[in-house]
Amino acid sequence: MSDLRIDRVETVLLDIPLRRPHRFARVGMDAQPVLYVFVHTAGGITGVGEGVVPAGPWWGGESVETMQLVIERYIAPVLVGRQADHVQRILRDVTDVVAANLFAKAAVEIALHDAWARALDVPVHTLLGGPARTSVPVTWALGTEPAPVVVEEALAKLYADQHHSFKLKMGAQDPAADVARVCAVAEKLAGVAGVRVDINARWDRLTALTHLPALADAGIEMIEQPVPGNEIEALAEINAALRVPVMADETVRTPVDALRVARLRAADILAVKTTKCGGLRASMEIAAIGAAAGIPSHGATSIESPVGTAASLQFACAAPGVTWGSELFGPLLMAEEMLTEPLRYADGHLHLPEGPGLGITLDPDKIRAFRRS
């Protein structure tokens, strides 16, 4: 195996344009800022990870700019001179220097796994226990646009056999109007595609209990995070009241969070993002806790580029508990291909790439083109 002593840590900020604007409950974007973290080793192996949040710090409190600062000033000095395969020791020591900042830590942790796996000439999923599956279904996320616009987009994806389930963002409008919009979409897609919603933690308990039953009656198959992440008791009450699954996203960032959700039966599904959880190892622990409690996990997204998407795919295929599909559509939303060979989307699934590490190679010309000066 190559010498895995870490020589240096490099960060690069990019702004990757999107095919169409993408809106969440509070913000929107027409380009996705991402931070690439490169861990260079003495043996010539380089691992890459990605720091990314959905449209800025509104969601998780971090941004690509804060990640870059924290990594360069505080985390990189902990890494230099260490062995890249000593992931657990490195993360322990990083946590002694930097509390929280899970998105920044995820980028570093994934880069360490990529370097380690490349040195062994194995895929990252081998370091996680090997593949439980070789592909995951991919749900396509629709924005907060009017019903006719999102129906047209969904039908185009469906007829092209690209996606068979869709998730609509909610929370940006008056709740009654928002519910009417989603019900109109559900009616148009009834019997041909699954429809899910994500309220991005925008409603309170009473609003959720008032309006969510109408979504269930309209055939919505899953409701994601209706209330703020710290309101776990309210989430449990809502979950008990509804006859369709509730998925916890903002509520679940750590294995301890997953244990609380399981104890309170606060959700039927766990949305696991490698980004918000601090990387691959914590994501595996969360999925294992869910599986032990009979709660399936879902491979969620922060709108990653192909780097973060490949990392999430390695996790989702290695974790037996990820049985509720994924939302790893990020590269398809981006207007430019960042890899020399794209990830393979086919038949509504994203398939594991071959090759060591994350199984991908970044296109240096695209990095230069979209690098922030």
C-alpha positions as CSV (number, residue, x, y, z in Angstrom):
1,M,0.0,0.0,0.0
2,S,1.2,3.5,-0.8
3,D,2.5,5.8,1.9
4,L,-0.6,7.3,3.4
5,R,1.0,10.1,5.4
6,I,-0.9,13.3,4.7
7,D,1.3,15.9,3.1
8,R,-1.3,18.7,2.7
9,V,-5.0,19.5,2.5
10,E,-6.3,21.6,-0.3
11,T,-9.7,23.3,-0.6
12,V,-11.4,24.6,-3.8
13,L,-14.6,26.6,-4.0
14,L,-16.8,26.2,-7.1
15,D,-20.2,27.5,-8.3
16,I,-21.8,24.9,-10.6
17,P,-24.7,26.2,-12.7
18,L,-28.1,24.4,-12.6
19,R,-30.3,23.3,-15.4
20,R,-33.2,25.2,-13.8
21,P,-33.7,27.2,-10.6
22,H,-34.4,25.1,-7.6
23,R,-36.4,26.4,-4.7
24,F,-36.8,25.3,-1.1
25,A,-39.2,26.5,1.5
26,R,-37.1,29.6,2.3
27,V,-34.6,30.2,-0.5
28,G,-33.8,29.3,-4.1
29,M,-30.7,29.0,-6.2
30,D,-29.7,28.8,-9.9
31,A,-26.1,27.6,-9.1
32,Q,-24.9,25.3,-6.4
33,P,-21.8,26.4,-4.4
34,V,-19.6,23.4,-3.5
35,L,-16.3,23.0,-1.6
36,Y,-14.0,20.2,-2.8
37,V,-11.4,19.0,-0.2
38,F,-8.4,17.2,-1.5
39,V,-6.2,15.2,0.9
40,H,-2.8,14.6,-0.7
41,T,-0.6,11.8,0.7
42,A,3.2,11.2,0.6
43,G,2.7,8.2,-1.6
44,G,1.0,10.2,-4.4
45,I,-2.6,9.2,-3.6
46,T,-5.2,12.0,-3.4
47,G,-8.6,11.6,-1.9
48,V,-11.5,14.0,-2.5
49,G,-14.5,14.9,-0.5
50,E,-17.2,17.5,-0.9
51,G,-18.7,20.1,1.4
52,V,-22.1,21.3,0.4
53,V,-25.4,22.5,1.8
54,P,-28.7,23.1,0.0
55,A,-28.6,26.7,-1.0
56,G,-26.6,28.1,1.9
57,P,-26.6,28.3,5.7
58,W,-30.4,28.6,6.1
59,W,-30.6,24.8,6.4
60,G,-27.7,23.5,8.6
61,G,-26.0,26.7,9.8
62,E,-22.9,26.1,7.6
63,S,-21.9,27.4,4.2
64,V,-19.2,26.5,1.8
65,E,-17.3,29.6,2.9
66,T,-17.4,28.7,6.6
67,M,-16.4,25.1,5.8
68,Q,-13.4,26.3,3.9
69,L,-12.3,28.5,6.8
70,V,-12.8,25.9,9.4
71,I,-11.0,23.2,7.4
72,E,-8.0,25.4,6.4
73,R,-7.5,27.0,9.8
74,Y,-8.5,24.3,12.3
75,I,-8.9,20.9,10.7
76,A,-6.0,20.7,8.2
77,P,-3.3,21.2,10.9
78,V,-4.7,18.1,12.7
79,L,-4.4,16.0,9.5
80,V,-1.0,16.9,8.2
81,G,1.6,14.2,9.1
82,R,-1.1,11.7,10.1
83,Q,-2.0,8.4,8.3
84,A,-5.1,8.8,6.1
85,D,-6.3,5.4,7.1
86,H,-6.4,6.3,10.8
87,V,-9.9,7.8,10.3
88,Q,-11.3,7.2,13.7
89,R,-8.3,8.7,15.6
90,I,-8.2,11.7,13.2
91,L,-12.0,12.4,13.7
92,R,-11.6,12.1,17.5
93,D,-8.8,14.7,17.5
94,V,-10.6,16.9,15.0
95,T,-13.6,17.0,17.4
96,D,-11.3,18.1,20.2
97,V,-10.5,21.2,18.1
98,V,-13.8,21.8,16.3
99,A,-17.3,21.2,17.8
100,A,-20.3,20.5,15.5
101,N,-19.5,21.7,11.9
102,L,-20.6,18.3,10.6
103,F,-20.8,19.4,7.0
104,A,-17.1,20.5,7.1
105,K,-16.1,17.3,8.9
106,A,-18.0,15.2,6.3
107,A,-16.0,16.6,3.5
108,V,-12.7,15.7,5.2
109,E,-13.9,12.3,6.4
110,I,-15.0,11.3,2.9
111,A,-11.7,12.5,1.4
112,L,-9.8,10.3,3.9
113,H,-11.9,7.3,2.9
114,D,-11.3,8.0,-0.8
115,A,-7.6,8.2,-0.3
116,W,-7.5,5.0,1.9
117,A,-9.6,3.0,-0.5
118,R,-7.6,4.2,-3.6
119,A,-4.4,3.1,-1.8
120,L,-5.9,-0.4,-1.3
121,D,-7.3,-0.4,-4.8
122,V,-10.8,-1.1,-3.5
123,P,-14.1,0.9,-3.6
124,V,-15.1,2.9,-0.5
125,H,-18.0,0.6,0.2
126,T,-15.5,-2.2,0.9
127,L,-14.2,-0.1,3.9
128,L,-17.9,0.0,5.1
129,G,-18.5,-3.7,4.9
130,G,-19.1,-4.3,1.2
131,P,-22.2,-3.8,-0.9
132,A,-25.7,-4.7,0.3
133,R,-26.9,-3.6,-3.1
134,T,-25.4,-2.2,-6.3
135,S,-27.9,0.6,-7.1
136,V,-30.6,2.7,-5.4
137,P,-33.8,4.1,-6.7
138,V,-33.7,7.9,-7.2
139,T,-36.6,10.2,-6.4
140,W,-36.7,13.4,-8.4
141,A,-37.3,16.6,-6.3
142,L,-39.6,19.2,-7.7
143,G,-39.7,22.8,-6.5
144,T,-42.3,25.1,-5.2
145,E,-43.6,26.2,-8.6
146,P,-47.3,26.1,-9.6
147,A,-49.0,22.7,-10.2
148,P,-49.0,22.8,-14.0
149,V,-45.2,23.5,-14.1
150,V,-44.2,20.7,-11.7
151,V,-46.7,18.2,-13.4
152,E,-45.1,18.9,-16.8
153,E,-41.6,18.3,-15.4
154,A,-42.6,15.2,-13.6
155,L,-44.4,13.6,-16.6
156,A,-41.3,14.3,-18.8
157,K,-39.1,12.4,-16.3
158,L,-41.6,9.6,-16.0
159,Y,-42.2,9.1,-19.7
160,A,-38.4,9.1,-20.3
161,D,-38.2,6.3,-17.6
162,Q,-35.8,8.4,-15.6
163,H,-37.7,8.6,-12.3
164,H,-40.8,6.9,-10.9
165,S,-41.3,8.9,-7.8
166,F,-41.3,12.6,-7.1
167,K,-41.0,14.9,-4.1
168,L,-42.5,18.4,-3.9
169,K,-41.1,21.2,-1.7
170,M,-43.7,22.9,0.5
171,G,-43.6,25.6,3.2
172,A,-43.1,28.7,1.0
173,Q,-46.8,29.5,0.7
174,D,-49.9,29.8,2.8
175,P,-50.5,26.2,4.1
176,A,-54.0,25.9,2.6
177,A,-52.8,27.1,-0.8
178,D,-49.8,24.9,-0.6
179,V,-51.9,21.9,0.1
180,A,-54.2,22.7,-2.7
181,R,-51.2,22.9,-5.1
182,V,-49.8,19.6,-4.0
183,C,-53.2,17.9,-4.2
184,A,-53.6,19.1,-7.8
185,V,-50.2,17.6,-8.6
186,A,-51.1,14.3,-6.8
187,E,-54.3,14.1,-8.8
188,K,-52.5,14.4,-12.1
189,L,-49.9,11.8,-11.2
190,A,-52.3,9.3,-9.4
191,G,-51.7,5.8,-10.5
192,V,-48.6,6.5,-12.6
193,A,-46.0,7.8,-10.1
194,G,-45.4,8.1,-6.3
195,V,-45.7,11.6,-4.9
196,R,-44.0,12.7,-1.7
197,V,-43.6,16.1,0.0
198,D,-41.0,17.9,2.1
199,I,-42.1,20.8,4.3
200,N,-38.5,21.7,5.3
201,A,-39.5,22.1,8.9
202,R,-41.7,25.2,8.2
203,W,-44.9,24.4,10.0
204,D,-45.8,24.3,13.6
205,R,-47.5,21.4,15.3
206,L,-51.1,22.7,14.9
207,T,-50.7,23.7,11.3
208,A,-49.3,20.2,10.5
209,L,-52.1,18.4,12.3
210,T,-54.7,20.6,10.5
211,H,-53.4,20.3,7.0
212,L,-51.5,17.0,6.7
213,P,-54.5,14.7,6.7
214,A,-55.6,16.3,3.4
215,L,-52.3,15.3,1.9
216,A,-52.7,11.8,3.1
217,D,-56.3,11.7,1.6
218,A,-54.9,12.9,-1.7
219,G,-52.6,9.9,-2.0
220,I,-49.3,11.5,-0.9
221,E,-47.1,8.5,0.0
222,M,-44.6,10.2,2.4
223,I,-44.4,13.5,4.4
224,E,-40.9,14.8,5.3
225,Q,-40.1,17.0,8.3
226,P,-43.2,19.1,8.8
227,V,-42.0,20.8,12.1
228,P,-38.6,22.2,13.2
229,G,-35.9,19.7,13.9
230,N,-35.7,20.2,17.6
231,E,-39.5,19.6,18.1
232,I,-39.2,15.8,18.3
233,E,-42.2,15.3,20.5
234,A,-44.4,17.2,18.1
235,L,-43.0,15.1,15.3
236,A,-43.9,12.0,17.2
237,E,-47.5,13.2,17.8
238,I,-47.8,14.0,14.0
239,N,-46.4,10.6,13.1
240,A,-48.9,8.8,15.4
241,A,-51.8,10.8,13.9
242,L,-51.1,10.1,10.2
243,R,-51.7,7.0,8.2
244,V,-48.8,7.7,5.8
245,P,-45.1,7.5,6.7
246,V,-43.4,10.5,8.2
247,M,-39.7,11.0,7.4
248,A,-37.3,12.8,9.8
249,D,-34.6,14.9,8.2
250,E,-33.6,18.0,10.2
251,T,-34.4,16.0,13.4
252,V,-31.7,13.4,12.6
253,R,-28.1,14.6,12.4
254,T,-26.3,12.2,14.8
255,P,-26.6,8.6,16.0
256,V,-28.0,9.9,19.3
257,D,-30.7,11.8,17.3
258,A,-31.6,8.5,15.6
259,L,-31.9,6.7,18.9
260,R,-34.3,9.4,20.2
261,V,-36.4,9.1,17.1
262,A,-36.6,5.4,17.5
263,R,-37.5,5.5,21.2
264,L,-40.3,8.0,20.6
265,R,-41.4,6.5,17.3
266,A,-41.2,10.0,16.0
267,A,-40.8,9.0,12.4
268,D,-41.2,6.0,10.1
269,I,-38.2,6.7,7.9
270,L,-34.8,8.4,8.6
271,A,-33.4,10.7,6.0
272,V,-29.6,10.1,6.1
273,K,-27.4,12.7,4.4
274,T,-23.7,12.0,4.7
275,T,-23.2,15.7,4.6
276,K,-25.3,16.7,7.7
277,C,-24.2,13.6,9.6
278,G,-20.5,14.2,9.5
279,G,-19.6,11.6,6.9
280,L,-19.8,7.9,6.1
281,R,-19.2,6.3,9.5
282,A,-21.9,8.2,11.3
283,S,-24.3,7.6,8.5
284,M,-23.7,3.9,8.8
285,E,-24.4,4.1,12.5
286,I,-27.6,6.0,12.0
287,A,-28.9,3.5,9.4
288,A,-28.0,0.6,11.7
289,I,-29.9,2.2,14.7
290,G,-32.9,2.7,12.4
291,A,-32.7,-0.9,11.1
292,A,-32.5,-2.3,14.7
293,A,-35.7,-0.3,15.5
294,G,-37.5,-1.4,12.3
295,I,-37.1,2.1,10.8
296,P,-35.8,2.2,7.2
297,S,-33.4,4.8,6.0
298,H,-33.4,6.9,2.9
299,G,-30.4,8.2,1.0
300,A,-31.1,11.9,1.2
301,T,-29.4,14.8,-0.6
302,S,-27.9,18.2,0.0
303,I,-27.9,18.7,-3.8
304,E,-24.3,17.4,-4.1
305,S,-22.2,17.4,-7.2
306,P,-21.0,14.0,-8.4
307,V,-18.3,13.9,-5.7
308,G,-20.7,14.1,-2.8
309,T,-23.3,12.0,-4.7
310,A,-20.8,9.2,-5.2
311,A,-20.0,9.2,-1.5
312,S,-23.6,9.1,-0.6
313,L,-24.1,6.2,-3.1
314,Q,-21.2,4.2,-1.5
315,F,-23.0,4.6,1.8
316,A,-26.5,3.9,0.5
317,C,-25.3,0.7,-1.2
318,A,-23.2,-0.5,1.8
319,A,-25.9,0.1,4.5
320,P,-28.4,-2.7,4.7
321,G,-31.0,-0.4,6.3
322,V,-31.2,2.0,3.4
323,T,-34.3,0.3,2.0
324,W,-36.4,3.4,1.3
325,G,-34.6,4.5,-1.8
326,S,-32.7,7.8,-2.3
327,E,-32.9,11.3,-3.6
328,L,-29.4,11.4,-5.1
329,F,-30.3,13.4,-8.1
330,G,-27.9,16.3,-7.6
331,P,-25.7,15.7,-10.7
332,L,-28.8,15.6,-12.9
333,L,-29.8,19.0,-11.8
334,M,-26.5,20.5,-12.7
335,A,-25.9,22.0,-16.2
336,E,-22.3,20.8,-16.4
337,E,-20.8,17.3,-16.0
338,M,-18.0,17.5,-13.5
339,L,-16.6,14.0,-14.1
340,T,-14.6,12.5,-17.0
341,E,-17.1,9.7,-16.9
342,P,-20.5,10.5,-15.5
343,L,-22.3,8.5,-12.8
344,R,-24.7,6.0,-14.4
345,Y,-28.4,6.8,-14.0
346,A,-30.6,4.2,-15.6
347,D,-34.1,2.7,-15.1
348,G,-34.9,5.1,-12.3
349,H,-31.7,4.0,-10.3
350,L,-28.3,5.3,-9.7
351,H,-25.7,2.5,-10.1
352,L,-22.4,2.0,-8.2
353,P,-19.4,3.0,-10.3
354,E,-16.5,0.6,-10.8
355,G,-13.0,1.5,-9.7
356,P,-11.2,2.3,-6.4
357,G,-12.2,4.9,-3.9
358,L,-15.4,6.8,-4.8
359,G,-15.0,5.4,-8.3
360,I,-14.9,8.8,-10.0
361,T,-12.5,11.1,-11.7
362,L,-13.0,14.9,-11.6
363,D,-12.5,16.8,-14.9
364,P,-9.8,19.4,-14.2
365,D,-11.1,21.6,-17.0
366,K,-14.5,21.9,-15.3
367,I,-12.8,22.6,-11.9
368,R,-10.9,25.5,-13.6
369,A,-14.1,26.7,-15.3
370,F,-16.2,27.0,-12.2
371,R,-13.6,27.7,-9.6
372,R,-14.4,30.8,-7.6
373,S,-11.7,33.4,-7.8
